[in-house]
Amino acid sequence: MLASANEYARHRGPDRTEVHRLTDSHGFQIAMLHNLLDISGNACSQPISAYGRNDVFALFNGEIYNFRDFGSFRSDTECILPACAQHGRQTPAMLDGEFSIVVYSVGANSLDIFTDPFLTKPLYLGRWENETDFAAATCASSLKGIGCTRIEMATPNTACQIQFTSKDLTIETHSPLVGFSLDQHKENYNDWDTAFLAAVGKRALHGAQRPMVFLSSGYDSGAICLALNLQKIEYDTHSILAGEEQGILDQRIRINKAGTCGKAIRIRGLSEFDVRQMSSDIKTNVEPFVYVHEDQPGVFSDLQSDGGALGANYLARLARKQNRLVNLSGSGADEIMSDYGFAGEKFYYHSEFGGRFPDELQSIFPWKKFYGDTQRSYLFKDEYILGRHGIEGRYPFLDKQVVQEFLWLAPPLKNEAYKGAIEHFLACHDYPFERLKKRGFSPRAEDSALRRFFSRLLN
């Protein structure tokens, strides 16, 4: 049963799969399964136990960048149980990274579940009709595979403690794990710039792998590459030219190559054959996932129908063949900094307030995209597509301090330009970008040809 339930999740950790079983004090059977992707070169087999004992176990998905704050550990996995033992429920707020963590105590018959503030690493919770049974997994399909009849997505910025007895279980939630200050008092972008550079740097240098960026002509991936260049951190880029402004992309690649970018791989566009192949691969090998936001009233996309997912799947397959295992993603920037709009103009149907931030931030916080809506859709898209190829996604725009520094910006700074903090960062360093342009990702080669055709007609 566990093998079939692991059908999609196993791709995320191709290096090793471990299964550990035990019986608790009430006679209930506990099963823990983990798929390992070794990024650091010092990876620990999981589940891990507390100091070699068999009474407390943890399973961990993701990365913790400040793990050395908790002691002399070889890897971030090793810090989890000592940190929990020392700091208890305060632990999630003290961890800096992207993570989902479950800790099971045999003696206490309790399970603690916590994630980073934005639930960047997917997590689902499952129940059976039997009130004593409970499960958690990265993929909803895994819970279906073991017979769960009630399945729900974990809630961002919330911890759960499940207490088991011989007759039932109780679930206690704690939220928010991380509190954000809404005092909009900062009159320049300096601290946001500093926080963003630090966020990119620690994600790029964590572990033994050279990072990569899926580079477009848009704001977000450009800012990540600029931050890597400024910090002299080596990296590679992968691009699909079809839907991009090619002049901007060519300039960026020249600048990046003069900086610290090694390989800059460019694909002209996906053919119809490529699109069918990528769609078939997603159908066969990627967790079935329907977006939680509406593209139009009542219209919900899935990974097989989204051009961004198809293009990312193509690039991820190529990157894996080159042994590139870490992707620095721009996910989260649109959700936090623009709401897919500017000055009240909504670029897409699903925009809530068109990117016009109010003088009283409390009146909209948290806006629907801050934790949910497209935040949830596109983060899980990244995780499931990258995970299919055993590649880890990291998200500098969702760094706690980067988000906090944006929230602290005075309303005129938030509103003076589209993604004002990113635009200022790019402009200050003469890094090319299309001002006030939000391009949807269109990886098909014929999409680009049609666009050029209609452009000639209009001009």
C-alpha atoms as one frame of an Amber mdcrd trajectory, in Angstrom:
protein
   0.000   0.000   0.000   2.768   2.465   0.908   4.584   1.797  -2.374   1.536
   2.673  -4.469   0.769   5.694  -2.276   4.314   6.897  -2.943   3.832   6.875
  -6.733   4.278  10.629  -7.263   6.092  11.683  -4.092   8.998   9.286  -4.695
  10.305  11.459  -7.557  11.003  14.275  -5.084  13.625  12.168  -3.299  15.280
   9.836  -5.792  18.392   9.144  -3.698  16.816   6.888  -1.066  13.419   5.856
   0.310  13.186   4.850   3.961  10.226   3.304   5.773  10.122   3.008   9.557
   7.345   1.268  11.488   6.620   1.132  15.206   3.833   0.452  17.688   2.797
   3.133  20.195   1.715   2.619  23.813  -1.926   2.114  22.776  -1.005  -0.579
  20.293  -1.568   1.614  17.237   0.657   1.102  14.215   2.807   4.060  13.098
   4.411   4.186   9.628   6.877   6.885   8.540   8.090   7.129   4.923  10.684
   9.546   3.564  12.177  10.112   0.104  15.667  11.626   0.249  17.122  14.241
  -2.094  20.714  14.849  -1.002  21.512  18.513  -1.699  24.143  19.115   0.992
  26.295  16.032   0.607  25.740  15.502   4.357  22.148  14.304   4.220  20.690
  12.276   7.093  18.485   9.267   6.564  14.990   9.923   7.856  13.082   9.649
  10.046  15.635  10.987  12.483  15.429  10.181  16.185  16.404  12.185  19.229
  19.983  11.396  20.181  19.648   7.872  18.843  16.673   7.057  21.082  13.520
   5.457  19.730  10.921   7.645  21.438  10.917  10.865  19.354  11.111  10.957
  15.557  11.055  13.707  12.942  10.481  13.892   9.191  11.675  16.983   7.344
  11.121  18.344   3.841  12.986  21.471   2.739  15.933  23.471   3.987  16.825
  25.477   7.107  19.402  28.175   6.457  20.162  29.158  10.053  20.643  25.607
  11.382  24.013  26.506  12.908  22.235  28.945  15.248  21.107  25.871  17.171
  24.469  24.094  17.530  27.336  22.481  15.653  25.503  20.387  13.100  26.687
  19.006   9.770  23.303  19.495   8.141  20.029  21.282   8.724  18.176  18.016
   9.361  20.274  17.377  12.460  19.178  20.608  14.147  15.436  19.918  14.177
  14.931  17.751  17.249  17.463  19.621  19.444  15.791  22.909  18.456  12.355
  21.503  19.285  13.583  20.161  22.615  15.024  23.556  23.552  12.381  25.931
  22.178   9.167  23.903  22.000   6.336  25.679  20.184   8.542  28.688  19.488
  10.722  26.592  17.177   8.898  27.261  13.865   9.226  31.022  14.275  12.952
  30.662  14.962  13.702  28.566  11.867  14.721  30.423   8.718  13.985  28.511
   5.547  11.455  26.600   3.508  10.213  23.545   5.349   7.483  21.162   6.437
   8.286  19.206   9.592   6.447  16.533  11.580   7.630  15.350  15.001   6.156
  12.250  16.640   6.609  11.477  20.333   6.027   7.813  21.162   5.827   8.364
  24.901   3.432  11.305  24.696   1.401   9.806  21.821   1.522  13.192  20.094
   2.299  14.498  16.634   3.472  18.081  16.009   3.232  19.540  12.501   4.637
  22.887  11.424   5.754  24.626   8.260   7.354  27.853   7.137   4.984  30.862
   7.100   3.903  30.451   3.464   3.643  26.640   3.277   6.147  26.591   0.431
   6.534  22.833   0.897   3.188  21.124   0.218   1.496  19.356   3.083  -1.874
  17.633   3.363  -3.631  16.194   6.412  -5.814  13.082   6.228  -8.399  11.321
   8.381 -10.390   8.100   8.237 -13.866   7.438   9.584 -12.083   5.814  12.510
 -11.574   8.715  14.918  -8.206   7.407  16.140  -6.398   7.498  12.776  -4.483
  10.384  11.226  -1.939  10.927   8.449   0.119  13.708   6.856   1.836  13.728
   3.464   3.375  15.965   0.815   0.881  14.709  -1.786  -2.871  14.401  -1.406
  -2.654  11.333  -3.643  -0.551   9.582  -0.995  -3.329  10.032   1.542  -5.900
   8.751  -0.932  -3.629   5.789  -1.598  -3.701   4.712   2.051  -7.469   5.087
   2.273  -8.019   8.506   3.848 -11.591   9.658   3.362 -11.141  13.243   4.604
  -8.203  15.165   3.153  -7.400  18.857   3.537  -4.473  21.111   2.764  -2.473
  22.306   5.745  -3.011  25.964   6.684  -0.059  28.346   6.158   1.541  29.949
   9.217  -0.218  27.486  11.526   1.055  24.627  13.675  -0.974  21.558  14.608
  -0.537  19.344  17.644  -2.405  16.044  17.483  -2.872  14.170  20.740  -3.791
  10.478  20.454  -5.657   8.390  23.011  -6.925   4.823  22.835 -10.373   6.073
  21.771  -9.912   9.267  19.748  -7.620  12.168  18.939  -7.701  15.905  19.490
  -6.187  18.559  17.212  -4.958  21.857  18.641  -3.853  24.625  16.278  -1.569
  27.591  16.921  -1.537  30.627  14.603   0.204  32.732  13.495   3.587  31.091
  13.880   5.240  34.212  12.476   3.667  37.614  13.069   4.199  40.423  10.565
   4.303  44.074  11.570   2.059  46.346   9.471   3.672  49.654  10.448   4.404
  51.273   7.061   7.181  53.580   8.218  10.239  53.101   5.974  10.931  55.920
   3.499  13.455  54.207   1.198  14.198  50.791  -0.279  17.627  50.314   1.301
  16.620  47.716   3.885  14.550  45.770   1.365  17.591  45.651  -0.957  19.768
  44.365   1.889  17.237  41.732   2.918  16.755  40.547  -0.662  20.473  40.188
  -1.293  20.786  38.158   1.905  17.788  35.992   0.963  19.233  35.134  -2.446
  22.724  34.592  -1.044  21.791  32.121   1.677  19.566  30.134  -0.697  22.254
  29.998  -3.369  25.052  28.953  -1.022  23.154  26.436   1.107  24.507  22.970
   0.335  26.952  21.774  -2.269  24.917  22.447  -5.409  25.403  25.261  -7.943
  22.000  26.994  -8.242  20.070  27.783 -11.394  17.418  30.313 -12.381  14.667
  29.944 -14.966  15.392  33.341 -16.512  12.699  35.348 -18.309  12.480  38.996
 -19.371  10.315  39.722 -16.310  11.131  41.482 -13.057  11.482  38.583 -10.654
  13.996  36.235 -12.261  16.017  39.265 -13.371  16.270  40.500  -9.779  17.500
  37.082  -8.627  20.211  36.998 -11.305  21.260  40.554 -10.476  21.555  39.627
  -6.785  23.724  36.636  -7.678  25.958  38.783  -9.914  26.385  41.444  -7.229
  27.430  38.824  -4.675  29.703  37.014  -7.152  27.846  33.728  -6.691  28.152
  31.278  -9.571  24.947  30.014 -11.191  23.364  28.915 -14.486  20.211  30.030
 -16.292  17.630  28.281 -18.465  15.248  30.253 -20.704  12.491  29.644 -23.224
  12.492  32.486 -25.737   9.003  32.049 -27.215   6.971  34.366 -24.991   9.754
  36.715 -23.879  10.998  40.106 -24.993  14.086  38.725 -26.675  16.044  41.995
 -26.701  15.748  42.302 -22.925  16.630  38.649 -22.455  19.701  38.922 -24.708
  20.945  41.952 -22.753  20.461  40.135 -19.465  22.343  37.085 -20.620  25.282
  39.244 -21.785  25.383  41.004 -18.416  25.050  37.732 -16.508  27.840  36.086
 -18.504  30.062  39.050 -17.736  29.135  38.465 -14.100  29.007  35.050 -12.484
  26.616  33.125 -14.737  28.201  30.023 -16.259  25.852  28.329 -18.702  22.959
  30.336 -20.153  20.823  27.786 -21.966  18.199  29.103 -24.386  15.352  27.109
 -25.919  13.590  28.782 -28.859  10.168  27.446 -27.928   8.233  24.242 -27.422
   6.851  22.525 -30.513   3.455  20.867 -30.501   5.282  17.565 -30.009   7.116
  19.016 -26.975   3.854  20.306 -25.518   2.142  16.935 -25.903   5.156  15.164
 -24.431   5.324  17.499 -21.420   1.576  17.248 -20.850   1.758  13.451 -21.005
   4.683  13.389 -18.587   2.777  15.570 -16.113  -0.270  13.313 -16.397   1.828
  10.204 -15.766   4.456  11.329 -13.249   3.328  14.502 -11.470   0.942  14.819
  -8.553  -2.557  15.642  -9.876  -3.159  19.206  -8.730  -5.903  21.650  -9.640
  -5.179  25.308  -8.936  -7.092  26.818  -6.053  -7.572  30.217  -7.741  -9.977
  31.067 -10.561  -8.562  32.257 -13.885 -12.114  33.296 -14.793 -15.360  32.795
 -12.857 -15.605  29.063 -12.243 -12.484  28.295 -14.323  -9.686  26.436 -12.543
  -6.528  25.345 -14.370  -4.408  22.286 -13.693  -0.770  21.445 -14.354  -1.468
  19.822 -17.722  -3.194  22.911 -19.107  -0.913  25.635 -17.732   1.816  26.861
 -20.088   4.017  27.803 -17.151   3.884  24.239 -15.833   4.613  22.762 -19.275
   7.596  25.071 -19.814   8.934  24.520 -16.304   8.641  20.758 -16.787  10.705
  20.981 -19.987  13.413  23.116 -18.367  13.485  21.005 -15.207  13.982  17.829
 -17.232  16.873  19.493 -19.054  18.393  20.815 -15.817  18.245  17.419 -14.149
  20.199  15.887 -17.019  22.894  18.468 -16.249  22.747  17.591 -12.534  21.344
  20.969 -11.508  19.319  20.259  -8.372  18.543  23.710  -6.891  16.234  26.253
  -8.527  15.904  29.824  -7.245  12.297  30.702  -8.039  10.570  34.078  -8.365
   7.332  32.687  -6.938   5.690  34.928  -4.380   6.776  38.289  -5.751   3.506
  38.927  -7.612   1.443  37.814  -4.639   3.219  39.949  -2.043   4.241  43.024
  -4.050   1.627  43.617  -6.745  -1.514  41.466  -6.425  -1.172  41.111 -10.221
  -1.961  44.760 -10.814  -0.738  48.325 -10.498  -2.354  51.606  -9.431  -5.695
  49.858  -9.113  -5.585  48.312 -12.598  -6.061  44.550 -12.410  -3.887  42.658
 -14.888  -5.816  39.418 -14.323  -9.316  38.495 -13.211  -8.068  37.033  -9.947
  -6.462  40.297  -8.756  -8.110  41.566  -5.566  -7.094  45.228  -5.275  -5.051
  45.872  -8.399  -1.798  46.554  -6.603  -2.915  49.797  -4.917  -1.869  49.469
  -1.291  -3.892  51.505   1.244  -2.613  53.883   3.898  -3.979  51.482   6.518
  -2.515  48.098   5.602  -4.627  46.443   8.300  -7.693  47.045   6.129  -6.597
  44.388   3.605  -4.120  42.201   5.506  -3.754  39.380   4.872  -5.021  39.814
   1.320  -6.142  36.565  -0.283  -2.914  36.052  -2.251  -0.668  36.587   0.768
  -1.180  32.996   1.921  -3.719  31.468  -0.479  -5.196  31.862  -3.960  -2.397
  32.127  -6.576   0.213  31.902  -3.807  -0.980  28.395  -3.123  -1.478  27.467
  -6.780   1.901  28.561  -8.097   4.008  27.447  -5.146   2.574  23.956  -5.382
   3.016  24.087  -9.171   6.716  24.799  -8.676   7.064  22.135  -6.012   5.317
  19.378  -7.921   6.936  20.123 -11.292  10.440  20.554  -9.888   9.909  17.621
  -7.537   9.037  15.343 -10.428  12.688  15.732 -11.536  14.255  15.608  -8.072
  14.957  19.366  -8.038  14.529  21.576  -4.996  12.753  24.931  -5.204  13.871
  27.875  -3.058  11.963  31.143  -2.780  13.882  34.335  -1.921  10.848  36.612
  -2.375   9.125  34.676   0.442  11.996  35.093   2.872  10.495  36.302   6.162
  12.668  39.409   6.319  12.131  40.299   2.648   8.364  40.160   3.149   8.598
  42.145   6.375  10.730  44.852   4.763   8.165  45.188   1.977   5.318  45.504
   4.480   7.275  48.203   6.305   7.623  50.364   3.171   5.566  53.550   3.242
   2.516  53.440   0.918   4.031  55.863  -1.653   6.992  53.495  -2.091   4.705
  50.512  -2.493   2.574  52.369  -5.018   4.944  54.599  -7.002   5.901  51.871
  -9.490   4.882  48.355 -10.443   6.714  46.125  -7.963   8.443  49.293  -6.812
  11.120  47.655  -4.659  12.190  45.322  -7.476  12.077  48.078 -10.100  14.266
  50.297  -7.914  16.716  47.437  -7.364  16.988  46.735 -11.102  17.171  50.395
 -12.123  19.848  51.285  -9.573  22.159  48.674 -11.106  21.224  49.350 -14.765
  19.844  45.858 -15.182  17.462  45.732 -18.170  13.722  45.240 -17.653  10.417
  46.131 -19.296   8.830  48.807 -17.168   5.216  48.176 -16.168   5.099  44.907
 -18.105   3.626  41.683 -16.777   4.057  38.839 -19.255   2.357  35.509 -18.870
   4.700  32.595 -19.549   4.020  31.252 -23.081   6.535  28.541 -23.958   5.078
  27.461 -27.309   7.129  28.387 -30.357   4.027  29.149 -32.445   2.705  31.554
 -29.781   5.742  33.745 -30.408   5.319  33.558 -34.188   1.673  34.570 -33.958
   2.534  37.449 -31.667   5.139  38.773 -34.126   2.634  38.415 -36.981  -0.036
  40.456 -35.234   2.566  42.995 -34.100   3.522  43.624 -37.736  -0.141  44.089
 -38.647  -0.672  46.615 -35.876   2.463  48.557 -36.698
